[in-house]
């Protein structure tokens, strides 16, 4: 009787809403389950007062639950389902996230036979005007995902007919099978006492709902689909129209993640006992006046968080790889179990993620670190006075962790270390070091190709690999090494200031060139030895009538290369005296002499046939060796000139030019020896 009954009886009947695509329209509603459920015996209730139990609705240990359900209008598939104690904005947002995801994990957890793979971002979501659906959190999440919203007026359930019919089906089909069912009216209830039969726990109720939806409802012919099952309808329409891909983990963190604020420290950001850090965050930390930032994290993966600084969101990974892909509940369970196993309060309060320090009570410095090692090294570099500092210097580990030694912080956000003297390890200067990069891996791969391809007579790929290797090395050198510092010296702690730049024998780069060229000189000596070996082993060496390297061209090459070395050496000295322009001119002259000397070397051996005899072969091998080094020397001269023109090489900061000069010391020695061996000795031998 009344207006509602009249509306139902005399309302016009049409063809209804027409939807064709999966997730084109999704209807969401909340339903107070017609069931009284018991909590699992957790023991929590015994610790609550009577007033607290009444406030939480737990005074009888038997409560009702709110079921939030989302249904795809086109396929009638249930694409989300959340069980909660009360309607809230959180349950609505969690339902929205569940719509976008594959729900196979729920089906597998509760032992369902059929898959529950229906999911993706919907085009339109239809709800009523419930407070949870019109909340700011729900509207913001939908806007971030690009989902349109439509709200039906109160009192017109027919505008969301599919979800309303689903609740009716569930009430008549599933509820009678469960114990503890209540009744819609006193006539249906009769003499039954539902509270006495409230035997289901929330876990059992969730299992029943999931298995009924996945194995029963989705696979039962649906009248609204002309007898087709919802599962088959979903598969057919997805094959025809497709669905949008689910949001990736980073977007889920930004849209659905838990929001909080944290203070940034030199160690990064700490959230539920896990530390997060990155190079962009470290650089921002150095200059930021405000250290408190907004953070978002997602319960499904605590391996990274989102941090808002510099006006945008940045993904900041955990410093512990072990937590990548770990669910928050799994992590908290592991933390509780680990802390329960600790025997004393100090160990139980230590941040989880590394094994106990120094379990053997060793005295050497490496046991001051966590095991496995933290990726960023020690908090500060200690000053030690003995071979066993952990025994001989009390509280050294605590002082290291507190940053009371060298380099406790980085002023400019760079990776830095201290270069020391060789014998007594006295600090000499601060060295800026690079981090992991793909460019070095690429340089190594192309260098390998340059040497491996010739063994298979693949010379064109070898030349291409060599060229790319040179480009990669030059790019890496230009962008990461010998950078002009922001200030000449830095306060490294303990009242000590050290230079931030070094060149010559004080610089690691100078020693790298020196050691490399010593090894290179060993190989060159082997080539020269081969020449004399043939001379002593063969009576016909050089053979009678053999062609020799052109004397005049070879002499000219030796003179030009000597001039190139002299120009490079003079450029270094001139630059240090402040005459930068003259130094650049000398470098250009040196490059011209190098190119001319290389041409003279080529003319000197151009008429030899290396395949005719061992003599022209070893002569050409020595010429090729020297030619390759001339190419390297020419590149080094050009690189030093370019660095000077770009302002990276100055009278004070001249590591590039110093290293180039050292390289040319070796090259000119090899040039003079090669010229003497292939130009003077053959005539003397014959």
PyMOL commands that set and color helices and strands:
alter all, ss='L'
color gray80, all
select helices_A, chain A and resi 3-10+45-47+50-56+89-100+104-109+136-145+157-173+175-177+186-189+194-197+202-219+223-225+230-241+249-256+279-287+321-323+328-341+345-348+365-368+389-392+396-401+438-456+459-480+504-506+508-537+551-576+580-605+614-645+655-685
alter helices_A, ss='H'
color red, helices_A
select strands_A, chain A and resi 26-32+37-38+62-63+66-72+78-84+124-127+148-151+258-263+269-271+274-276+292-298+301-309+312-317+415-420+427-433+489-493+496-499
alter strands_A, ss='S'
color yellow, strands_A
deselect
rebuild
show_as cartoon
